[in-house]
Amino acid sequence: MNFNGIIVGAAVFLSIGICHPVVIKMEYHLGKQSWWLWLLAGVGFSALSLFVEHDTLSTIIGGFAFSCLWGIGEMFCQEKRVLRGWFPENPARHAYYEARRMEMKGKR
């Protein structure tokens, strides 16, 4: 029996489960401007996966890399969720959120 598919699937599921709460925390504390950290992580793990010789581990690292790259889009979506009131906003950045809300009202 070959368990590689199950192992990779579970690892990618776990990486998505890890990345989503990290996106929420990063947007809360740093704002969406921290999207470039996800880009660096995604590119770094992609490069790492090219040099790992073990196929299963290389695939898991590549899956984590693309979970990080997916996090870039999620940072922007998370800000929209905060602006809609679905997630709490950082009180220290209240003025920023209010300016964004006013900006969004002007675009309608």
N, CA, C and O atoms as a GROMACS GRO file, in nm:
protein
  432
    1MET      N    1   0.084  -0.119   0.000
    1MET     CA    2   0.000   0.000   0.000
    1MET      C    3   0.088   0.125   0.000
    1MET      O    4   0.194   0.128   0.061
    2ASN      N    5   0.040   0.227  -0.070
    2ASN     CA    6   0.113   0.352  -0.081
    2ASN      C    7   0.035   0.460  -0.006
    2ASN      O    8  -0.075   0.498  -0.046
    3PHE      N    9   0.092   0.508   0.102
    3PHE     CA   10   0.025   0.608   0.186
    3PHE      C   11   0.066   0.752   0.153
    3PHE      O   12   0.023   0.844   0.222
    4ASN      N   13   0.147   0.771   0.050
    4ASN     CA   14   0.196   0.906   0.019
    4ASN      C   15   0.083   1.005  -0.007
    4ASN      O   16   0.089   1.118   0.042
    5GLY      N   17  -0.018   0.965  -0.081
    5GLY     CA   18  -0.130   1.055  -0.111
    5GLY      C   19  -0.203   1.099   0.015
    5GLY      O   20  -0.238   1.216   0.029
    6ILE      N   21  -0.226   1.004   0.106
    6ILE     CA   22  -0.294   1.035   0.232
    6ILE      C   23  -0.208   1.128   0.317
    6ILE      O   24  -0.258   1.222   0.377
    7ILE      N   25  -0.078   1.101   0.321
    7ILE     CA   26   0.014   1.184   0.399
    7ILE      C   27   0.018   1.326   0.344
    7ILE      O   28   0.010   1.422   0.420
    8VAL      N   29   0.031   1.340   0.212
    8VAL     CA   30   0.036   1.472   0.150
    8VAL      C   31  -0.096   1.545   0.170
    8VAL      O   32  -0.098   1.664   0.203
    9GLY      N   33  -0.206   1.476   0.150
    9GLY     CA   34  -0.338   1.538   0.170
    9GLY      C   35  -0.357   1.589   0.312
    9GLY      O   36  -0.405   1.701   0.332
   10ALA      N   37  -0.319   1.509   0.409
   10ALA     CA   38  -0.331   1.550   0.549
   10ALA      C   39  -0.240   1.669   0.579
   10ALA      O   40  -0.279   1.761   0.651
   11ALA      N   41  -0.120   1.667   0.525
   11ALA     CA   42  -0.025   1.776   0.550
   11ALA      C   43  -0.074   1.907   0.488
   11ALA      O   44  -0.062   2.013   0.550
   12VAL      N   45  -0.128   1.901   0.366
   12VAL     CA   46  -0.180   2.022   0.303
   12VAL      C   47  -0.304   2.072   0.377
   12VAL      O   48  -0.320   2.193   0.395
   13PHE      N   49  -0.389   1.982   0.420
   13PHE     CA   50  -0.505   2.020   0.500
   13PHE      C   51  -0.461   2.091   0.628
   13PHE      O   52  -0.518   2.192   0.667
   14LEU      N   53  -0.358   2.037   0.692
   14LEU     CA   54  -0.304   2.098   0.813
   14LEU      C   55  -0.243   2.235   0.784
   14LEU      O   56  -0.260   2.328   0.862
   15SER      N   57  -0.173   2.248   0.672
   15SER     CA   58  -0.112   2.378   0.639
   15SER      C   59  -0.219   2.483   0.613
   15SER      O   60  -0.201   2.599   0.651
   16ILE      N   61  -0.328   2.447   0.549
   16ILE     CA   62  -0.438   2.541   0.530
   16ILE      C   63  -0.498   2.578   0.665
   16ILE      O   64  -0.530   2.694   0.690
   17GLY      N   65  -0.513   2.479   0.751
   17GLY     CA   66  -0.566   2.503   0.885
   17GLY      C   67  -0.477   2.592   0.969
   17GLY      O   68  -0.526   2.663   1.057
   18ILE      N   69  -0.348   2.590   0.943
   18ILE     CA   70  -0.254   2.676   1.015
   18ILE      C   71  -0.254   2.816   0.955
   18ILE      O   72  -0.254   2.916   1.028
   19CYS      N   73  -0.255   2.824   0.822
   19CYS     CA   74  -0.243   2.954   0.755
   19CYS      C   75  -0.364   3.044   0.779
   19CYS      O   76  -0.348   3.165   0.793
   20HIS      N   77  -0.484   2.989   0.783
   20HIS     CA   78  -0.603   3.074   0.796
   20HIS      C   79  -0.604   3.156   0.926
   20HIS      O   80  -0.626   3.276   0.919
   21PRO      N   81  -0.581   3.096   1.043
   21PRO     CA   82  -0.577   3.179   1.164
   21PRO      C   83  -0.459   3.276   1.165
   21PRO      O   84  -0.468   3.384   1.224
   22VAL      N   85  -0.349   3.238   1.101
   22VAL     CA   86  -0.234   3.329   1.095
   22VAL      C   87  -0.269   3.452   1.010
   22VAL      O   88  -0.230   3.563   1.044
   23VAL      N   89  -0.341   3.432   0.901
   23VAL     CA   90  -0.387   3.545   0.818
   23VAL      C   91  -0.473   3.639   0.903
   23VAL      O   92  -0.455   3.760   0.897
   24ILE      N   93  -0.564   3.584   0.981
   24ILE     CA   94  -0.653   3.666   1.064
   24ILE      C   95  -0.570   3.748   1.164
   24ILE      O   96  -0.593   3.868   1.179
   25LYS      N   97  -0.476   3.684   1.231
   25LYS     CA   98  -0.392   3.754   1.330
   25LYS      C   99  -0.303   3.859   1.264
   25LYS      O  100  -0.287   3.969   1.317
   26MET      N  101  -0.246   3.825   1.148
   26MET     CA  102  -0.159   3.921   1.080
   26MET      C  103  -0.237   4.044   1.035
   26MET      O  104  -0.189   4.157   1.048
   27GLU      N  105  -0.357   4.024   0.982
   27GLU     CA  106  -0.437   4.139   0.940
   27GLU      C  107  -0.474   4.223   1.060
   27GLU      O  108  -0.472   4.346   1.052
   28TYR      N  109  -0.506   4.160   1.171
   28TYR     CA  110  -0.544   4.233   1.292
   28TYR      C  111  -0.428   4.318   1.342
   28TYR      O  112  -0.446   4.436   1.374
   29HIS      N  113  -0.309   4.259   1.350
   29HIS     CA  114  -0.195   4.328   1.411
   29HIS      C  115  -0.116   4.414   1.312
   29HIS      O  116  -0.068   4.521   1.348
   30LEU      N  117  -0.101   4.368   1.188
   30LEU     CA  118  -0.014   4.436   1.093
   30LEU      C  119  -0.088   4.501   0.976
   30LEU      O  120  -0.033   4.590   0.911
   31GLY      N  121  -0.210   4.458   0.950
   31GLY     CA  122  -0.285   4.510   0.836
   31GLY      C  123  -0.252   4.434   0.709
   31GLY      O  124  -0.163   4.350   0.706
   32LYS      N  125  -0.328   4.466   0.604
   32LYS     CA  126  -0.309   4.393   0.479
   32LYS      C  127  -0.176   4.425   0.413
   32LYS      O  128  -0.134   4.355   0.321
   33GLN      N  129  -0.108   4.531   0.459
   33GLN     CA  130   0.021   4.567   0.402
   33GLN      C  131   0.128   4.461   0.427
   33GLN      O  132   0.236   4.466   0.370
   34SER      N  133   0.098   4.366   0.511
   34SER     CA  134   0.194   4.260   0.540
   34SER      C  135   0.181   4.144   0.441
   34SER      O  136   0.236   4.036   0.466
   35TRP      N  137   0.110   4.162   0.331
   35TRP     CA  138   0.091   4.056   0.232
   35TRP      C  139   0.225   4.006   0.177
   35TRP      O  140   0.238   3.890   0.140
   36TRP      N  141   0.324   4.095   0.172
   36TRP     CA  142   0.452   4.057   0.114
   36TRP      C  143   0.524   3.949   0.196
   36TRP      O  144   0.608   3.876   0.144
   37LEU      N  145   0.490   3.939   0.326
   37LEU     CA  146   0.547   3.831   0.407
   37LEU      C  147   0.500   3.695   0.356
   37LEU      O  148   0.576   3.598   0.355
   38TRP      N  149   0.374   3.689   0.313
   38TRP     CA  150   0.320   3.566   0.255
   38TRP      C  151   0.389   3.535   0.123
   38TRP      O  152   0.416   3.419   0.092
   39LEU      N  153   0.417   3.640   0.046
   39LEU     CA  154   0.487   3.620  -0.080
   39LEU      C  155   0.627   3.564  -0.056
   39LEU      O  156   0.668   3.468  -0.122
   40LEU      N  157   0.699   3.622   0.038
   40LEU     CA  158   0.833   3.573   0.069
   40LEU      C  159   0.830   3.428   0.116
   40LEU      O  160   0.913   3.347   0.075
   41ALA      N  161   0.735   3.396   0.203
   41ALA     CA  162   0.723   3.258   0.253
   41ALA      C  163   0.689   3.163   0.138
   41ALA      O  164   0.747   3.055   0.128
   42GLY      N  165   0.596   3.202   0.053
   42GLY     CA  166   0.557   3.117  -0.059
   42GLY      C  167   0.672   3.091  -0.156
   42GLY      O  168   0.694   2.977  -0.197
   43VAL      N  169   0.744   3.196  -0.191
   43VAL     CA  170   0.857   3.181  -0.282
   43VAL      C  171   0.969   3.101  -0.215
   43VAL      O  172   1.032   3.016  -0.278
   44GLY      N  173   0.992   3.128  -0.088
   44GLY     CA  174   1.097   3.055  -0.016
   44GLY      C  175   1.069   2.906  -0.006
   44GLY      O  176   1.157   2.824  -0.031
   45PHE      N  177   0.946   2.872   0.031
   45PHE     CA  178   0.912   2.730   0.042
   45PHE      C  179   0.906   2.663  -0.096
   45PHE      O  180   0.937   2.545  -0.109
   46SER      N  181   0.866   2.738  -0.198
   46SER     CA  182   0.868   2.683  -0.335
   46SER      C  183   1.011   2.648  -0.375
   46SER      O  184   1.036   2.541  -0.429
   47ALA      N  185   1.103   2.739  -0.348
   47ALA     CA  186   1.244   2.714  -0.380
   47ALA      C  187   1.296   2.596  -0.300
   47ALA      O  188   1.368   2.511  -0.353
   48LEU      N  189   1.262   2.591  -0.172
   48LEU     CA  190   1.307   2.481  -0.088
   48LEU      C  191   1.259   2.347  -0.141
   48LEU      O  192   1.333   2.248  -0.140
   49SER      N  193   1.134   2.343  -0.188
   49SER     CA  194   1.079   2.216  -0.237
   49SER      C  195   1.155   2.164  -0.359
   49SER      O  196   1.156   2.044  -0.386
   50LEU      N  197   1.220   2.254  -0.433
   50LEU     CA  198   1.298   2.212  -0.549
   50LEU      C  199   1.425   2.138  -0.511
   50LEU      O  200   1.477   2.058  -0.588
   51PHE      N  201   1.475   2.165  -0.390
   51PHE     CA  202   1.603   2.109  -0.349
   51PHE      C  203   1.590   1.990  -0.254
   51PHE      O  204   1.690   1.925  -0.223
   52VAL      N  205   1.469   1.961  -0.208
   52VAL     CA  206   1.449   1.847  -0.119
   52VAL      C  207   1.435   1.722  -0.206
   52VAL      O  208   1.352   1.717  -0.297
   53GLU      N  209   1.516   1.622  -0.179
   53GLU     CA  210   1.520   1.503  -0.263
   53GLU      C  211   1.408   1.403  -0.235
   53GLU      O  212   1.368   1.328  -0.324
   54HIS      N  213   1.358   1.402  -0.115
   54HIS     CA  214   1.251   1.309  -0.079
   54HIS      C  215   1.120   1.358  -0.142
   54HIS      O  216   1.076   1.469  -0.115
   55ASP      N  217   1.059   1.274  -0.226
   55ASP     CA  218   0.941   1.315  -0.304
   55ASP      C  219   0.824   1.360  -0.216
   55ASP      O  220   0.764   1.464  -0.242
   56THR      N  221   0.792   1.283  -0.116
   56THR     CA  222   0.677   1.316  -0.032
   56THR      C  223   0.700   1.446   0.044
   56THR      O  224   0.611   1.531   0.050
   57LEU      N  225   0.818   1.462   0.100
   57LEU     CA  226   0.849   1.584   0.174
   57LEU      C  227   0.852   1.705   0.081
   57LEU      O  228   0.805   1.812   0.118
   58SER      N  229   0.908   1.688  -0.038
   58SER     CA  230   0.911   1.797  -0.136
   58SER      C  231   0.769   1.839  -0.174
   58SER      O  232   0.741   1.958  -0.189
   59THR      N  233   0.680   1.743  -0.190
   59THR     CA  234   0.542   1.772  -0.224
   59THR      C  235   0.471   1.844  -0.110
   59THR      O  236   0.395   1.938  -0.133
   60ILE      N  237   0.496   1.802   0.012
   60ILE     CA  238   0.436   1.868   0.129
   60ILE      C  239   0.485   2.013   0.139
   60ILE      O  240   0.405   2.103   0.166
   61ILE      N  241   0.614   2.034   0.119
   61ILE     CA  242   0.669   2.170   0.126
   61ILE      C  243   0.610   2.255   0.013
   61ILE      O  244   0.579   2.372   0.034
   62GLY      N  245   0.596   2.198  -0.105
   62GLY     CA  246   0.533   2.271  -0.216
   62GLY      C  247   0.388   2.305  -0.187
   62GLY      O  248   0.341   2.414  -0.221
   63GLY      N  249   0.317   2.214  -0.125
   63GLY     CA  250   0.179   2.241  -0.086
   63GLY      C  251   0.171   2.353   0.016
   63GLY      O  252   0.082   2.438   0.009
   64PHE      N  253   0.264   2.354   0.111
   64PHE     CA  254   0.268   2.462   0.209
   64PHE      C  255   0.303   2.594   0.142
   64PHE      O  256   0.250   2.699   0.180
   65ALA      N  257   0.392   2.590   0.043
   65ALA     CA  258   0.429   2.711  -0.031
   65ALA      C  259   0.306   2.773  -0.096
   65ALA      O  260   0.287   2.894  -0.089
   66PHE      N  261   0.223   2.691  -0.157
   66PHE     CA  262   0.106   2.746  -0.224
   66PHE      C  263  -0.005   2.784  -0.126
   66PHE      O  264  -0.090   2.867  -0.159
   67SER      N  265  -0.005   2.725  -0.009
   67SER     CA  266  -0.095   2.774   0.097
   67SER      C  267  -0.053   2.914   0.139
   67SER      O  268  -0.138   2.999   0.167
   68CYS      N  269   0.076   2.937   0.145
   68CYS     CA  270   0.127   3.072   0.178
   68CYS      C  271   0.091   3.170   0.068
   68CYS      O  272   0.049   3.282   0.097
   69LEU      N  273   0.107   3.131  -0.057
   69LEU     CA  274   0.072   3.220  -0.167
   69LEU      C  275  -0.078   3.250  -0.168
   69LEU      O  276  -0.119   3.361  -0.201
   70TRP      N  277  -0.159   3.152  -0.132
   70TRP     CA  278  -0.303   3.173  -0.120
   70TRP      C  279  -0.331   3.276  -0.010
   70TRP      O  280  -0.428   3.351  -0.018
   71GLY      N  281  -0.248   3.278   0.092
   71GLY     CA  282  -0.263   3.372   0.203
   71GLY      C  283  -0.256   3.518   0.159
   71GLY      O  284  -0.311   3.605   0.227
   72ILE      N  285  -0.190   3.547   0.046
   72ILE     CA  286  -0.185   3.684  -0.005
   72ILE      C  287  -0.326   3.733  -0.035
   72ILE      O  288  -0.366   3.840   0.010
   73GLY      N  289  -0.400   3.656  -0.109
   73GLY     CA  290  -0.538   3.695  -0.141
   73GLY      C  291  -0.625   3.699  -0.017
   73GLY      O  292  -0.714   3.784  -0.005
   74GLU      N  293  -0.600   3.608   0.074
   74GLU     CA  294  -0.680   3.604   0.197
   74GLU      C  295  -0.658   3.727   0.284
   74GLU      O  296  -0.748   3.769   0.357
   75MET      N  297  -0.538   3.787   0.277
   75MET     CA  298  -0.513   3.910   0.353
   75MET      C  299  -0.608   4.020   0.308
   75MET      O  300  -0.665   4.091   0.391
   76PHE      N  301  -0.626   4.034   0.177
   76PHE     CA  302  -0.714   4.137   0.124
   76PHE      C  303  -0.861   4.103   0.153
   76PHE      O  304  -0.941   4.192   0.184
   77CYS      N  305  -0.896   3.976   0.144
   77CYS     CA  306  -1.033   3.934   0.178
   77CYS      C  307  -1.060   3.953   0.327
   77CYS      O  308  -1.171   3.990   0.365
   78GLN      N  309  -0.961   3.930   0.410
   78GLN     CA  310  -0.978   3.945   0.554
   78GLN      C  311  -1.006   4.090   0.590
   78GLN      O  312  -1.089   4.116   0.677
   79GLU      N  313  -0.939   4.183   0.524
   79GLU     CA  314  -0.968   4.324   0.552
   79GLU      C  315  -1.113   4.356   0.517
   79GLU      O  316  -1.180   4.429   0.590
   80LYS      N  317  -1.162   4.301   0.406
   80LYS     CA  318  -1.302   4.323   0.368
   80LYS      C  319  -1.397   4.263   0.472
   80LYS      O  320  -1.501   4.322   0.503
   81ARG      N  321  -1.361   4.147   0.524
   81ARG     CA  322  -1.446   4.085   0.627
   81ARG      C  323  -1.449   4.171   0.754
   81ARG      O  324  -1.552   4.182   0.819
   82VAL      N  325  -1.334   4.231   0.788
   82VAL     CA  326  -1.329   4.320   0.905
   82VAL      C  327  -1.414   4.444   0.879
   82VAL      O  328  -1.489   4.488   0.966
   83LEU      N  329  -1.402   4.501   0.760
   83LEU     CA  330  -1.480   4.621   0.726
   83LEU      C  331  -1.630   4.594   0.729
   83LEU      O  332  -1.708   4.684   0.759
   84ARG      N  333  -1.671   4.472   0.697
   84ARG     CA  334  -1.813   4.435   0.702
   84ARG      C  335  -1.861   4.404   0.844
   84ARG      O  336  -1.980   4.388   0.868
   85GLY      N  337  -1.766   4.395   0.936
   85GLY     CA  338  -1.802   4.366   1.074
   85GLY      C  339  -1.806   4.219   1.108
   85GLY      O  340  -1.854   4.181   1.215
   86TRP      N  341  -1.757   4.134   1.019
   86TRP     CA  342  -1.759   3.991   1.043
   86TRP      C  343  -1.648   3.947   1.138
   86TRP      O  344  -1.660   3.843   1.203
   87PHE      N  345  -1.540   4.027   1.147
   87PHE     CA  346  -1.429   4.000   1.237
   87PHE      C  347  -1.399   4.129   1.312
   87PHE      O  348  -1.426   4.237   1.261
   88PRO      N  349  -1.343   4.120   1.433
   88PRO     CA  350  -1.313   4.242   1.509
   88PRO      C  351  -1.198   4.320   1.445
   88PRO      O  352  -1.105   4.263   1.389
   89GLU      N  353  -1.208   4.452   1.455
   89GLU     CA  354  -1.100   4.537   1.406
   89GLU      C  355  -1.005   4.571   1.519
   89GLU      O  356  -1.044   4.571   1.636
   90ASN      N  357  -0.883   4.600   1.485
   90ASN     CA  358  -0.784   4.641   1.583
   90ASN      C  359  -0.815   4.785   1.624
   90ASN      O  360  -0.811   4.875   1.539
   91PRO      N  361  -0.846   4.810   1.752
   91PRO     CA  362  -0.879   4.947   1.794
   91PRO      C  363  -0.768   5.048   1.765
   91PRO      O  364  -0.796   5.166   1.746
   92ALA      N  365  -0.644   5.003   1.762
   92ALA     CA  366  -0.532   5.093   1.733
   92ALA      C  367  -0.535   5.142   1.588
   92ALA      O  368  -0.472   5.242   1.555
   93ARG      N  369  -0.609   5.071   1.501
   93ARG     CA  370  -0.616   5.109   1.360
   93ARG      C  371  -0.757   5.150   1.321
   93ARG      O  372  -0.795   5.140   1.204
   94HIS      N  373  -0.836   5.197   1.419
   94HIS     CA  374  -0.975   5.235   1.392
   94HIS      C  375  -0.985   5.344   1.286
   94HIS      O  376  -1.072   5.339   1.200
   95ALA      N  377  -0.897   5.443   1.292
   95ALA     CA  378  -0.902   5.553   1.196
   95ALA      C  379  -0.880   5.502   1.053
   95ALA      O  380  -0.944   5.549   0.960
   96TYR      N  381  -0.791   5.405   1.038
   96TYR     CA  382  -0.766   5.346   0.906
   96TYR      C  383  -0.892   5.278   0.854
   96TYR      O  384  -0.931   5.297   0.739
   97TYR      N  385  -0.956   5.198   0.940
   97TYR     CA  386  -1.076   5.126   0.898
   97TYR      C  387  -1.189   5.223   0.863
   97TYR      O  388  -1.263   5.201   0.767
   98GLU      N  389  -1.203   5.330   0.940
   98GLU     CA  390  -1.308   5.429   0.911
   98GLU      C  391  -1.282   5.497   0.777
   98GLU      O  392  -1.375   5.520   0.700
   99ALA      N  393  -1.156   5.529   0.749
   99ALA     CA  394  -1.121   5.590   0.620
   99ALA      C  395  -1.153   5.494   0.506
   99ALA      O  396  -1.204   5.536   0.402
  100ARG      N  397  -1.123   5.366   0.524
  100ARG     CA  398  -1.154   5.265   0.421
  100ARG      C  399  -1.305   5.251   0.402
  100ARG      O  400  -1.352   5.235   0.289
  101ARG      N  401  -1.381   5.256   0.511
  101ARG     CA  402  -1.526   5.247   0.499
  101ARG      C  403  -1.582   5.365   0.420
  101ARG      O  404  -1.669   5.348   0.335
  102MET      N  405  -1.531   5.485   0.448
  102MET     CA  406  -1.574   5.605   0.376
  102MET      C  407  -1.536   5.595   0.228
  102MET      O  408  -1.613   5.634   0.140
  103GLU      N  409  -1.418   5.544   0.203
  103GLU     CA  410  -1.371   5.525   0.066
  103GLU      C  411  -1.462   5.427  -0.008
  103GLU      O  412  -1.496   5.449  -0.125
  104MET      N  413  -1.501   5.320   0.059
  104MET     CA  414  -1.589   5.220  -0.004
  104MET      C  415  -1.728   5.278  -0.030
  104MET      O  416  -1.788   5.247  -0.133
  105LYS      N  417  -1.779   5.362   0.060
  105LYS     CA  418  -1.909   5.424   0.037
  105LYS      C  419  -1.906   5.516  -0.084
  105LYS      O  420  -2.005   5.527  -0.157
  106GLY      N  421  -1.793   5.583  -0.105
  106GLY     CA  422  -1.780   5.674  -0.217
  106GLY      C  423  -1.775   5.603  -0.351
  106GLY      O  424  -1.807   5.662  -0.454
  107LYS      N  425  -1.734   5.477  -0.352
  107LYS     CA  426  -1.722   5.399  -0.477
  107LYS      C  427  -1.854   5.336  -0.520
  107LYS      O  428  -1.863   5.285  -0.631
  108ARG      N  429  -1.955   5.339  -0.434
  108ARG     CA  430  -2.082   5.274  -0.469
  108ARG      C  431  -2.160   5.352  -0.567
  108ARG      O  432  -2.269   5.310  -0.606
   0.00000   0.00000   0.00000
